[in-house]
């Protein structure tokens, strides 16, 4: 077995590779005195292993405890499992595997997705169909960008989040590194009106026939046109050309605190509601 390990004052990265298809990988960040989060800031993350290979997940969990520098006897590890609708495409290809001896608790968080075989502009709300028509009449153009334009996309996304008092879930440097490591998985998208970027998105191929919208946003200057609607239509056409069946639109808050405006935004794009299970693993140091 080949083991990879990285540690800093705030996070751990531990990975195990046993063959080309059997692996377990986690990125762990300390979020409390005795609490860690896997893939913090991402819509889902955790322990993905090939079916019936529970052993590598067990070793991963044991190593998280082994490398922990905390004095606490109890450690909590939080992660979000693959959402229910993924199994419609690949019901047995992957599974989140945890040893039976591991104590867990979980909640069901709301999430949304687009089903591309049935999605059309008729799936979006009446108001969004109007915005799509207006954006088209304004001469919008959908484009994919190469990685050299990441800074432009990141700045637009960051600016939009600041207006809404939100922080970016990932630093530019980390995102750049991820795109360099997985160039075939990440894609940059832009909707241009004239010489300006009206909206932009970063997507990631995360599962067979599933593309995940990691982040998207519009420029404040074009807010009245809601250009993300036209961008969404462009991303749908691009994914259909690649044989993608589902576009994952991510979570919309938690079971206890759903962001209703975010849920409405996704449903107005034709998003279908589903469940994404958030699990907490309770570990005891030996």
N, C-alpha and C positions, 0 to 999 in steps of 0.2 A: 504494500500500500504506500502511496505517496501522500504525504501530509503537508499542507501549506498553512502557515500561521503568521499573523501580523498583529501587533499590539501597540496601542498608544495609551495616553492617559484617559481617553474617553471611549475608545471602542476596540473591538476585537474582530478579526476576520479569520475564520477557521474553515478549512476545506479538506475533503477527502475524495480522492479519485481512485476507484478500484478497477475501472475499465472505461471504455468509451461511452457507455450508456448508464453505468451504475455510479451515481455520485451523490454526495450530500454536501451542501454548501450553505454557510450562513454568514451574515454580517451582523455584528452584535454591538449595540451601544448601551452604555449605562444610563438609565433614566431615573434612578433613585438610589437610595442607600443600598438596597439589595435587589434591584430590579433592572432587567436588561430588555432591549427591544431588538428584534430581528428586522433587518431592512428598514430602519426608521425612515419615515417620510414617504415610503413607497406604498402603493395601493395593496400589494400583497408581497409576502416574503415568507421564508420559513425553511422547512426541511423537505426538499423534494428528492425522492429516491425512486429508482426503478421498482416496479411492483415486486413484492416478496423479498425485498432486500432491507429488512428492518435493521440489520446489524450495523450498517454504516451510520444510520440515524442515531443509534444507541451510542456509538463511539463519539459522534459529534457532540451529543449532549454531555457525555462524560468529560470530554475535553473542555467544554465551556466551564464546567465546574472546576476542573483541574487548573485551568489558567486564570480563574478568577482570583483577584487579590483581596476580595472582600473578606472581612472576618465573620460576616453573618452566616449563621447556620442554614438559613432558608434563602434561596435565590428564586426570583421569579423571572421567567423569560416569556415575552409577549411576541406573538406573530399572527399574521392574518393568512388564513388558508386559501387555497385556490377556490374561487367561487363556484357555486353549484352549477351554473350554466356551462362551465368548461367541460363537464362530463358528458354533455350532449354531443360534443365533437369527438372527444377521446376518452370514453368511459373507463378504460382500464390501462391507459398508457402510463400514467403516473399517479402516485398517491402520496399523501402526507402520512408518513409512518412513524408512530411513536410506540415505544415499548409499553406493554400492558402495565408494567410496574410504575410508570410515570403518572403522577397525579396531575390532573388538568382541570381547568374550568373554562367555559367559553360563553360567548354571546353571538347573536346573529345580527350583523350590520347590513344596512340596505346598500345595494349597488345596482348599476344599470348597464345594459349592453344593447348593441344594435345587431339584429339578425339579418345579415346581408341578403340571403336568398329571398327574403320577403320585404326588405326595406325599399321604400321609394319616397319620392318627395311628397307623396300623399300621406306618408306616415308622420310627417312633421305637422305641427300645429298650423292653424290658419294664419296666425300672426307671423310665424316663421316663413310660411310660403310667400307672404307679402314681402318680407325682408329679403328673401332669396331673389325674388323678382327684381326688387329695387337694386340690390347689389349687382345683379347681372346687367341691368340697364346702365349701371355706372361704369361698366367695362372691366369688371374684375377678372383676374387671371389666376388660376391655381398653378402652383409650381412646387416641385420638390427641389430642395437645396442640397448642395454637398456640405461636408463637415466644416469647410472653411467659413461657412456662414453661421456657425453655432453662436458666435458672440452676438450677432444681430438678433437672432431668435431669442437668446437668453435675455438680452436687455429688454425686449418687448414684453416677455413673460414677467420679468422682474418688475418692470414699471407698472404693469397691470395689477400685480399682487400688492404692490405698495399702495396703490389707490384704494384697495380694499383692506388695507391694514393686515396683509398676510405676508409671510416670509416664504422664500423659495425653499422647497423641500430638499434641495441638493445644491451644493456649491458648483460654480462654473468649472472649477478644476476637477472635481470628482466626476461631473458629468462628461467632461472632455475625455478623461481617462477611460470611463466606461465605454464611450463611443469608439475610442481607439482600440479597446480590447475586444469589442463586439461590433465591428463595423457593419456586419450583415444584418444585425438585429435592429439597430436604431435608424430612424429616418427623420429628416427635418421637412416641414411643410410650410408653405407660405401662400397667402392670398394677397395678391397685389392689386391695388387700384391706382392707376397712373404710375408714378415712380415711388409710391409709398407702400410699406408693408401694412396692410389693414388688419391682418390676423396671422397667427403662426402657431405651429404645434410641433411637439416632439412625440413620436410614437415608437413603440418597441414590440417586436415579435416575441411573445412570451410563451407560446404554446402552439402546437400544430394547429393551423387554421385559425389562430386567434391573434389579433393585433390589439395592443393596449395603448390608449391615448394617455401618455404619461402626464403631459401638460399641454394646455392650449389657452389662448387669450387673444383679445383684440386690442388694437391701438385706440386710445381714448379719442383720437381725432375722428375715428370712424364708428364710434359707439352707436350712433343713431341708425346705422344700417345693420347692426348685429352681424358683422361679416363672418363670425365663427360658423354661422349656419351654412354659408357657401363653402367655407373651408371644410366643414364636415362632409358636404356632398362630394367635394374633391377627394377627400380621404377615402370615402366609401368606394368611389369609382376605381381608385388606385388599388385598394385591397381586393376588390372583385377581380381585377385583372390578374391578380396573383393567386386566386383560388382561396382567399381568406373568407371564412364564413361568419365570424363573430368579431365585432369591435367592442372591446372592454372599455367602458367609460368610467370605471373606478367607483369607489365608495362615495356615499353622500352623507357622511357623518357616522354616528354610531347608533346602536339600537336605543340608547338613552337620550341621544341628542342629535336627531336627524336634522340636517340642513335642508328645510323644505324648499327654499328657493333654488338650491342646487339640484334637488330631485326634480323639481318642475322644469328647470332648464334642460335636463337630460331627457325627460319624458316629452318635452316639446320638440326635441330632435328625433323623436321616434324611439327613444330608449325604453327597453323592457326591464321591469323591476326583477331583481333576484336577491340572493342572500350570499354574503361573504362572512364566513365564520372567523371571529377573532378569538384566539385561544391563548390562555396563560398556562405555562408549564411551571409547576411548583417542584423545585429540586431541593434536596437536602445535601449539604456537604458531608462527606464521609469523614 
